[in-house]
Amino acid sequence: MKYIKFKPVESSAAELIGYLPVELKNKQPGSLRPAMIVCPGGGFRVLADSEAEPVAVAYLNAGYCVFVLNYSLGIENPFPAALREAAASVKLIKEKSDEFGIDPDDVSITGFSAGGYLALSLGLFYSSSELLGQRNDYSVFRPANIVLGYPAVTLSNPSEDHMPGPDGFYSVEIMAGKTGLTPEEREKFNLLNHISPGIPRTFIWGTQEDRVVPVTDYLNLASALNKAGTECEFHFYQHGGHAMSLGNERVRNPEELEGLNLGTWFGLALNWLKQGRSVR
């Protein structure tokens, strides 16, 4: 394995960390590798380690070139700062696809929790001139597939289960870059309001016992994508809490995994990604 670092946006502190096979390039026909960008969660305040390198290594072992996006955080980096970094990351990987032996038509993105919000946002807004600037070709920003683990979707009004973080801010306030939001301003960050045809293929998984992201986020997202005609697969596990990442002993203690089967999501996602590749 080889590590390499990039700055997807020169004016930001974001980093794109590549996890690449030692043999980066193989010119044999059909040997191009798929690529996956990993967006860890962390409530837009931190980046969860368990949703970064362990996930990257799992995809690397499955034959992918993998890139972990350490995107900008905090209320001082409101939306669309991280979105622009994600879009620039897709573009950069496609531009360097020949160098790394990557199929430029098979660059996907995965995200967990807040990182899922970011990955889904890219699928919704990759062609937005308002957010990403005027271009002749927005396909350079478009991921081939989106894989979402317990994604934040609505950034809904807080309840007893959804309290502000240690910084005192709610996630939607971090995204807006300010406090004291009106209901209308909050609704701008509800991604369900932006579902439309043309979203890349999407895989979603979550759990009924999640107490951080409302269960209705995944359920309503899957329904909205279906109505929009998006190719979508959804797995809803009964047991397991938030931030379970791969759901195996690489990221959790054995006692936390007892009786859980949510770790099967990764194999299901790989099969789903392969299915999409076979029909291109």
C-alpha positions as CSV (number, residue, x, y, z in Angstrom):
1,M,0.0,0.0,0.0
2,K,1.2,3.5,-0.8
3,Y,0.0,6.7,0.8
4,I,-0.2,10.0,-1.1
5,K,-1.7,13.4,-0.1
6,F,-3.3,16.0,-2.2
7,K,-5.0,19.4,-1.6
8,P,-8.3,19.3,-3.6
9,V,-8.8,23.0,-3.0
10,E,-5.7,25.2,-2.6
11,S,-7.5,27.8,-0.6
12,S,-8.7,25.4,2.1
13,A,-7.1,23.2,4.7
14,A,-8.8,20.1,3.3
15,E,-6.7,17.0,2.5
16,L,-7.3,14.1,0.2
17,I,-5.3,11.1,1.4
18,G,-4.8,8.3,-1.1
19,Y,-4.5,4.6,-0.2
20,L,-3.1,3.0,-3.3
21,P,-1.9,-0.4,-4.3
22,V,1.9,-0.6,-4.6
23,E,1.4,-1.5,-8.3
24,L,-0.3,1.8,-9.3
25,K,-0.5,1.1,-13.0
26,N,-1.3,-1.9,-15.1
27,K,-1.8,-1.3,-18.8
28,Q,-3.5,-4.6,-19.4
29,P,-7.0,-4.3,-21.0
30,G,-9.7,-4.3,-18.4
31,S,-7.3,-3.7,-15.5
32,L,-8.4,-0.2,-14.5
33,R,-9.4,0.0,-10.9
34,P,-12.5,1.6,-9.4
35,A,-11.9,4.5,-7.0
36,M,-13.8,5.4,-3.8
37,I,-13.7,8.6,-1.9
38,V,-14.4,8.2,1.9
39,C,-16.1,11.0,3.9
40,P,-15.9,10.2,7.6
41,G,-18.7,11.5,10.0
42,G,-18.3,13.5,13.1
43,G,-21.1,16.0,13.2
44,F,-19.2,18.6,11.0
45,R,-17.0,19.2,14.1
46,V,-14.4,16.4,14.0
47,L,-13.6,13.5,11.6
48,A,-14.3,10.0,13.1
49,D,-11.2,7.8,12.8
50,S,-13.2,4.6,12.7
51,E,-14.9,5.8,9.5
52,A,-11.7,6.8,7.8
53,E,-8.7,4.5,7.5
54,P,-10.4,1.2,8.4
55,V,-13.0,1.9,5.7
56,A,-10.2,2.9,3.2
57,V,-8.3,-0.3,3.9
58,A,-11.4,-2.4,3.4
59,Y,-12.1,-0.9,0.0
60,L,-8.4,-1.2,-0.9
61,N,-8.5,-4.9,-0.1
62,A,-11.5,-5.2,-2.3
63,G,-9.5,-3.8,-5.3
64,Y,-10.2,-0.1,-5.1
65,C,-8.0,2.9,-5.1
66,V,-9.2,4.8,-2.1
67,F,-9.1,8.4,-1.0
68,V,-10.1,9.7,2.4
69,L,-11.4,13.3,2.3
70,N,-10.5,15.3,5.4
71,Y,-12.9,18.1,4.6
72,S,-13.3,21.5,6.3
73,L,-15.1,21.5,9.7
74,G,-16.7,23.9,12.1
75,I,-19.1,26.9,12.0
76,E,-16.3,28.9,10.4
77,N,-16.5,26.6,7.3
78,P,-20.2,26.6,6.4
79,F,-21.8,24.9,3.5
80,P,-20.8,24.7,0.6
81,A,-17.1,24.7,1.7
82,A,-17.0,20.9,2.1
83,L,-19.2,20.3,-0.9
84,R,-16.7,22.2,-3.1
85,E,-13.9,20.1,-1.6
86,A,-15.7,16.9,-2.4
87,A,-16.5,18.0,-5.9
88,A,-12.8,19.0,-6.5
89,S,-11.8,15.6,-5.2
90,V,-13.8,13.8,-7.8
91,K,-12.4,16.0,-10.5
92,L,-8.8,15.6,-9.3
93,I,-9.1,11.8,-9.2
94,K,-10.6,11.7,-12.7
95,E,-7.8,14.0,-14.0
96,K,-5.2,11.6,-12.4
97,S,-6.9,8.4,-13.4
98,D,-4.3,7.5,-16.0
99,E,-1.5,8.0,-13.5
100,F,-3.1,5.7,-11.0
101,G,-4.7,3.2,-13.3
102,I,-8.2,4.3,-12.3
103,D,-11.3,4.0,-14.4
104,P,-12.5,7.7,-14.7
105,D,-16.1,6.5,-15.1
106,D,-16.0,4.5,-11.9
107,V,-15.1,7.1,-9.2
108,S,-17.6,6.8,-6.3
109,I,-18.1,8.4,-2.9
110,T,-19.1,7.0,0.5
111,G,-20.0,8.8,3.7
112,F,-21.1,8.1,7.2
113,S,-23.5,10.3,9.3
114,A,-22.4,13.9,8.5
115,G,-20.0,12.5,5.9
116,G,-23.2,10.9,4.4
117,Y,-24.8,14.3,4.2
118,L,-21.7,15.5,2.3
119,A,-21.7,12.5,-0.1
120,L,-25.4,12.9,-0.8
121,S,-25.0,16.6,-1.3
122,L,-22.5,16.0,-4.0
123,G,-25.0,13.6,-5.7
124,L,-27.7,16.3,-5.6
125,F,-25.6,19.4,-6.4
126,Y,-22.8,18.3,-8.6
127,S,-24.2,20.4,-11.5
128,S,-25.1,23.5,-9.4
129,S,-23.5,26.6,-10.9
130,E,-24.6,28.5,-7.8
131,L,-22.6,26.3,-5.5
132,L,-19.8,25.1,-7.7
133,G,-19.4,27.9,-10.2
134,Q,-20.1,28.2,-13.9
135,R,-18.7,25.4,-16.0
136,N,-19.2,23.9,-19.5
137,D,-19.0,20.3,-18.2
138,Y,-20.2,19.3,-14.7
139,S,-19.7,15.6,-15.3
140,V,-16.2,16.1,-13.9
141,F,-17.8,16.4,-10.4
142,R,-20.3,13.6,-10.7
143,P,-19.7,10.4,-8.7
144,A,-20.6,7.1,-10.4
145,N,-22.2,5.8,-7.1
146,I,-23.0,7.0,-3.6
147,V,-22.7,4.7,-0.6
148,L,-24.4,6.1,2.6
149,G,-24.0,4.7,6.1
150,Y,-26.6,6.1,8.6
151,P,-26.5,9.4,6.7
152,A,-27.7,12.7,8.2
153,V,-30.3,13.9,5.6
154,T,-32.6,16.5,7.1
155,L,-30.6,18.1,9.9
156,S,-34.0,18.3,11.5
157,N,-35.0,20.4,14.4
158,P,-33.4,19.1,17.6
159,S,-35.2,16.8,20.0
160,E,-34.2,15.2,23.3
161,D,-32.1,12.7,21.3
162,H,-30.5,15.3,19.1
163,M,-28.7,17.8,21.4
164,P,-26.1,20.4,20.3
165,G,-22.5,19.3,20.3
166,P,-19.8,20.3,22.9
167,D,-19.3,23.5,20.9
168,G,-22.9,24.5,21.7
169,F,-24.0,24.4,18.0
170,Y,-26.5,22.2,16.2
171,S,-25.3,20.6,13.0
172,V,-27.6,22.7,10.9
173,E,-26.1,25.9,12.5
174,I,-22.6,24.7,11.6
175,M,-23.7,24.2,8.0
176,A,-25.4,27.6,7.9
177,G,-22.4,29.3,9.6
178,K,-24.6,31.1,12.1
179,T,-27.1,30.6,15.0
180,G,-30.6,31.8,15.4
181,L,-31.9,30.2,12.1
182,T,-35.5,30.6,11.1
183,P,-37.5,27.5,10.2
184,E,-37.2,28.5,6.5
185,E,-33.4,28.8,6.8
186,R,-33.3,25.3,8.5
187,E,-35.3,23.8,5.7
188,K,-32.8,24.9,3.1
189,F,-30.4,22.3,4.5
190,N,-33.0,19.4,4.4
191,L,-31.7,17.4,1.5
192,L,-35.1,15.8,1.0
193,N,-36.2,19.1,-0.4
194,H,-33.6,18.7,-3.2
195,I,-34.3,15.2,-4.5
196,S,-34.8,15.2,-8.2
197,P,-34.1,12.9,-11.2
198,G,-30.5,12.5,-12.3
199,I,-29.0,11.5,-8.9
200,P,-26.3,8.8,-9.2
201,R,-27.0,5.3,-8.1
202,T,-27.3,5.2,-4.3
203,F,-26.8,2.5,-1.6
204,I,-28.1,3.3,1.9
205,W,-27.9,1.4,5.2
206,G,-29.0,2.3,8.7
207,T,-30.4,0.9,11.9
208,Q,-33.7,1.1,13.8
209,E,-31.8,1.8,17.1
210,D,-29.9,4.8,15.9
211,R,-30.5,7.6,18.4
212,V,-28.5,10.3,16.5
213,V,-29.8,10.4,13.0
214,P,-33.6,10.1,12.9
215,V,-34.7,6.7,11.4
216,T,-37.1,8.7,9.2
217,D,-34.1,10.2,7.5
218,Y,-33.2,6.9,5.8
219,L,-36.7,5.8,5.2
220,N,-37.8,9.0,3.6
221,L,-34.6,9.3,1.6
222,A,-35.1,5.8,0.1
223,S,-38.7,6.6,-0.7
224,A,-37.8,10.0,-2.3
225,L,-35.0,8.4,-4.4
226,N,-37.4,5.7,-5.6
227,K,-39.9,8.3,-6.7
228,A,-37.2,10.3,-8.5
229,G,-36.2,7.1,-10.5
230,T,-32.8,6.8,-8.9
231,E,-31.3,3.3,-8.9
232,C,-31.2,2.6,-5.2
233,E,-30.6,-0.2,-2.7
234,F,-31.6,0.2,1.0
235,H,-30.7,-2.1,4.0
236,F,-32.4,-1.4,7.3
237,Y,-31.0,-3.3,10.3
238,Q,-33.1,-3.8,13.4
239,H,-30.2,-3.6,15.9
240,G,-27.1,-1.5,16.3
241,G,-26.5,2.1,17.3
242,H,-24.9,5.1,15.5
243,A,-21.4,5.3,14.2
244,M,-20.8,1.6,13.8
245,S,-18.7,2.0,10.7
246,L,-17.7,-1.4,9.2
247,G,-19.5,-3.1,12.1
248,N,-16.6,-5.5,12.7
249,E,-13.7,-5.9,15.2
250,R,-11.5,-3.5,13.3
251,V,-13.6,-0.7,14.6
252,R,-15.6,-2.0,17.6
253,N,-15.0,-4.3,20.6
254,P,-16.4,-7.8,20.3
255,E,-18.9,-7.2,23.1
256,E,-20.3,-4.3,21.2
257,L,-20.9,-6.5,18.2
258,E,-22.6,-9.4,20.0
259,G,-25.9,-10.3,18.3
260,L,-25.4,-7.8,15.5
261,N,-25.4,-8.5,11.8
262,L,-25.0,-5.0,10.4
263,G,-21.4,-5.7,9.4
264,T,-22.9,-7.5,6.4
265,W,-23.5,-4.1,4.8
266,F,-20.0,-3.9,3.3
267,G,-20.2,-7.1,1.3
268,L,-23.7,-6.1,0.1
269,A,-22.4,-2.7,-1.0
270,L,-19.5,-4.3,-2.9
271,N,-21.9,-6.6,-4.7
272,W,-24.2,-3.7,-5.5
273,L,-21.2,-1.6,-6.8
274,K,-20.2,-4.6,-9.0
275,Q,-23.7,-4.9,-10.4
276,G,-23.6,-1.3,-11.5
277,R,-20.2,-1.8,-13.2
278,S,-21.5,-4.8,-15.1
279,V,-24.3,-2.9,-16.8
280,R,-22.3,0.2,-17.8
